[in-house]
Amino acid sequence: MQNAADPYGSGGPLVFDSSAWNRQHASTVLARWLATEEADLLVVCPVVALELLAAARDEEKFAQLDRTLRALPAAPVTRRAGDAALRASRELRGERRLPAADYLIAAAGAERGAGVLHYDRHFDILCPVLGIESVWVAEPGSID
């Protein structure tokens, strides 16, 4: 059983999805989020950064969030990550209509050797196809 102050995952880096970022301050999430952050295991993908920055309420919030995200290690969307996302899409054969952004986030994480930290069932489908860890920030349905 995981302690509330243990980092998320199995000890490797984790690309976080906006679904996880947006829930980091939830009472059931905060201690483990901070432990994961302190262990330098959080990684940002530019797709997630774009999603988060698009929601900034004003220039000051945008600049503050941009600085915070730029300070984190990155999992860029390279050509290789794009190819992996396409392979995953083909392997899933359209069984599930998943957002293109989720394919790219998971593939960028896979290329960097990172799992995905999220609160989104899509990653439970994508991560096994890409051979990476799918980690929920909280039990599905327990927040919101």
Number of C-alpha atoms within 10 A of each C-alpha: 3 9 9 14 14 15 22 26 21 10 13 16 23 31 29 27 26 21 16 21 16 12 19 18 13 14 10 16 19 16 18 22 26 18 16 21 16 11 15 15 21 24 24 23 24 17 18 21 18 12 13 19 18 11 10 15 9 10 10 10 13 16 13 12 16 16 11 10 19 12 11 15 15 18 24 19 20 13 10 12 22 17 14 21 26 16 16 22 19 11 13 15 10 10 9 11 10 16 9 11 14 20 24 25 28 36 35 30 29 23 19 17 16 26 31 30 28 25 26 19 12 17 25 17 15 26 22 12 18 20 14 21 24 24 23 21 24 18 10 12 8 8 13 6
